[in-house]
Amino acid sequence: MSTPLIYLVAGEASGDALGADLMRAIHRQNPGVRFTGIGGEAMQREGLISLFPYHELSIMGFLEILPHIPQLLRRIRETALDIAIKQPSLVITIDSPGFNFRLAKLLKKNFLTAPIKRIHYVAPSVWAYKPGRARKTAQLFDALLTLLPFEPPYFEKEGLAATFVGHPVLWEKQAGDGAAFRARHHIAATAPLLLILPGSRRGEVKYHLDLFMEAAKMLPGFSPLILASPQVKETIRQNVPEATLIADIGEKRDAFAASTMALTKSGTISLELAVANVPMVVAHRGSPLSAWLIRRMILINYASLVNIAVNQGIIPELLQEHCNITEITQALMQLAKPEAMDKQRSQYTHALDVLRGHNNEEPGIIAARTVLALLP
């Protein structure tokens, strides 16, 4: 009997991390499983050979995707053909719904791939906008793995088996070494550091970097520290003063531990900062037309998961037109007060408990067990 082959598809850094965590957990429970598909550096370290560079699928915004549609459609067809040829036991798509939902639709229509069970990891945010996507998800997939405890009921009522596994970020146990980071980069032990996180995509860096750096200049006594992923590091280096410290993403935990507070774009990174107990301001901009479209559909009051969990503005959020030098600077100066930082840190605890739900096991273990139970 041949060993099971699982086909995974991840299209951005967060999905790559989820995929790698899932692969490790599956191998612990069943060492004989083989993997193939599309993924980044983390999944490749676990043995995946990617069909093509996964960052081709990482495009932000409703309108920003339009020029890339022909290329994405070609990659969808290429992936579907690869799945038809390799005939895996399961297909697991991770986040990136713009690509993965179209892929699932193609797989479902093809008699060669229709019998292969399809699992999607990371539920569409139907609680935030477009609740009708729950039915569409149920029509395309055989099972769903969700990161948040309140998500399964939205999909179960549409007949889709949904399992809350949890967000791996919330189970991070390894603390960074702030003192070692400061020593490596010749930073005084007591020097205030502002961690700047403009994003991991070029489009995000375009919208955020200059604004964030200008706001940082207005914050007296703080030195800026930028954390950059490989795909944008050179772009950042070309657009900031030569003396600016730019740390590699591999130093993330140590950089978190070394930082006094952070200015970050919206996204999973804000959850990572909260888990690391770093006070922060979230500021985010995108295409004005994309923002207008989102606002017509949005059902929630906040953008950051920490705020969403308790429906309270624990973290200051400056979105779109509010993402400007004046308002960012004011928010940073307010947060820079020791009592403000202490208050935000104390409020993290309850919000993170809500997001963890009642799970006592790590997400990868639950996800792996759910996946392996679906093997034919």
ABEGO torsion letter per residue (X at the ends): XBBBBBBBBBABAAAAAAAAAAAAAAAAABAABBBBEBBBAAAAAAGBBBABBAAAABBBEAAAAAAAAAAAAAAAAAAAAAAAAAGBABBBBBEGAAAAAAAAAAAAABAAAAABBBBBBEBBBAAABGAAAAAAAAAABABBBBABAAAAAAAAAAGBBBBBAEBAAAABABBBBAAAAAAAAGBBAABBBBBBBAEABAAAAAAAAAAAAAAAAABBGBBBBBBBBAAAAAAAAAABBAABBBBBAAAAAAAAAABABBBBBBEAAAAAAAAAGBBBBBBBBBBAAAAAAAAAABABABABAAAAAAGBBABBBBBEAABBAAAAAAAAAAAABAAAAAAAAAAAAAAAAAAAEABABBAAAAAAAAAAAABX
